[in-house]
């Protein structure tokens, strides 16, 4: 009786093209998943303010007339403090910076009077124009929306848009009232006003 040994050869090698093809399909899916997780982690939803808390919105905007220039103008600019909001507990102590997120911060520049002005958007500083027009006239308004997140606390202030009103013809600043209003959802609107 003879015994016959049969050696079976099994090919355990992996097809290189199959691996490269699989990686090409998986890589974009992994990249998209990681990107989505990073965005979700960096975006916080507005947190309800405790019932006994007091909120304060600070527009940080100054309005001044500039005379002697060519042309003269009314300048509506952010002060060194910037635009931000604060939340205090029932004892008057401020909550730690970054605890709360404001919803839809807005700034609106308005003017009305006998002087005909043309608004000049000098620097938006991260804000986007959401309404209004830069057309000249004796009255008008332009609104700006902050698209990023605005967190509470002095360390999280952001610069406000810089807008100037220039006389449409000549250099005379005609009698006009200029107003800058700042607001955010769940906050009282605050305003700065100058009358010339």
TAWOCOR-V691857 format. One record per backbone hydrogen bond with DSSP energy under -1.0 kcal/mol. NH is the residue of the N-H (numbers start at 0). CO is the residue of the C=O. E is the energy in kcal/mol with one decimal. If there is no record, write none. Layout:
nh=NH co=CO e=E
nh=NH co=CO e=E
This chain:
nh=11 co=9 e=-1.0
nh=18 co=14 e=-1.6
nh=19 co=15 e=-2.5
nh=20 co=16 e=-2.4
nh=21 co=17 e=-2.3
nh=22 co=18 e=-2.6
nh=23 co=19 e=-2.2
nh=24 co=20 e=-1.3
nh=25 co=21 e=-2.2
nh=26 co=22 e=-2.8
nh=29 co=25 e=-2.4
nh=30 co=26 e=-2.6
nh=31 co=27 e=-2.5
nh=32 co=28 e=-2.1
nh=33 co=29 e=-2.6
nh=34 co=30 e=-2.5
nh=35 co=31 e=-2.2
nh=36 co=32 e=-2.0
nh=37 co=33 e=-2.2
nh=38 co=34 e=-2.3
nh=39 co=35 e=-2.3
nh=40 co=36 e=-2.0
nh=41 co=37 e=-1.7
nh=42 co=38 e=-1.2
nh=52 co=49 e=-1.8
nh=53 co=87 e=-2.6
nh=55 co=85 e=-2.7
nh=57 co=83 e=-3.1
nh=61 co=76 e=-3.5
nh=63 co=74 e=-2.4
nh=65 co=72 e=-3.4
nh=72 co=65 e=-1.9
nh=73 co=164 e=-2.3
nh=74 co=63 e=-3.5
nh=75 co=162 e=-3.1
nh=76 co=61 e=-2.2
nh=78 co=59 e=-3.5
nh=82 co=157 e=-3.5
nh=83 co=57 e=-2.4
nh=85 co=55 e=-3.1
nh=87 co=53 e=-3.1
nh=88 co=92 e=-3.0
nh=91 co=88 e=-2.3
nh=94 co=86 e=-3.0
nh=97 co=151 e=-1.8
nh=98 co=95 e=-1.5
nh=101 co=149 e=-3.2
nh=105 co=182 e=-3.2
nh=106 co=143 e=-2.1
nh=107 co=180 e=-2.9
nh=108 co=141 e=-2.9
nh=109 co=178 e=-3.1
nh=110 co=139 e=-2.1
nh=111 co=176 e=-1.7
nh=112 co=137 e=-1.3
nh=113 co=174 e=-2.6
nh=114 co=174 e=-1.1
nh=116 co=136 e=-2.4
nh=117 co=165 e=-3.1
nh=119 co=163 e=-3.3
nh=121 co=119 e=-1.1
nh=121 co=161 e=-1.7
nh=122 co=161 e=-1.6
nh=126 co=123 e=-1.8
nh=127 co=144 e=-2.6
nh=129 co=142 e=-2.4
nh=130 co=142 e=-1.3
nh=132 co=140 e=-1.3
nh=136 co=116 e=-2.2
nh=139 co=110 e=-2.0
nh=141 co=108 e=-2.3
nh=142 co=130 e=-2.0
nh=143 co=106 e=-2.9
nh=144 co=127 e=-2.8
nh=145 co=104 e=-2.2
nh=151 co=99 e=-1.9
nh=152 co=84 e=-2.3
nh=155 co=152 e=-1.6
nh=156 co=153 e=-1.3
nh=157 co=82 e=-2.4
nh=161 co=122 e=-3.3
nh=162 co=75 e=-2.6
nh=163 co=119 e=-2.6
nh=164 co=73 e=-2.6
nh=165 co=117 e=-2.4
nh=167 co=115 e=-2.9
nh=173 co=171 e=-1.1
nh=176 co=111 e=-2.8
nh=177 co=193 e=-2.9
nh=178 co=109 e=-2.9
nh=179 co=191 e=-2.6
nh=180 co=107 e=-2.8
nh=181 co=189 e=-2.7
nh=182 co=105 e=-2.5
nh=184 co=102 e=-2.4
nh=186 co=183 e=-2.3
nh=189 co=181 e=-2.4
nh=191 co=179 e=-2.3
nh=193 co=177 e=-2.6
nh=195 co=175 e=-2.9
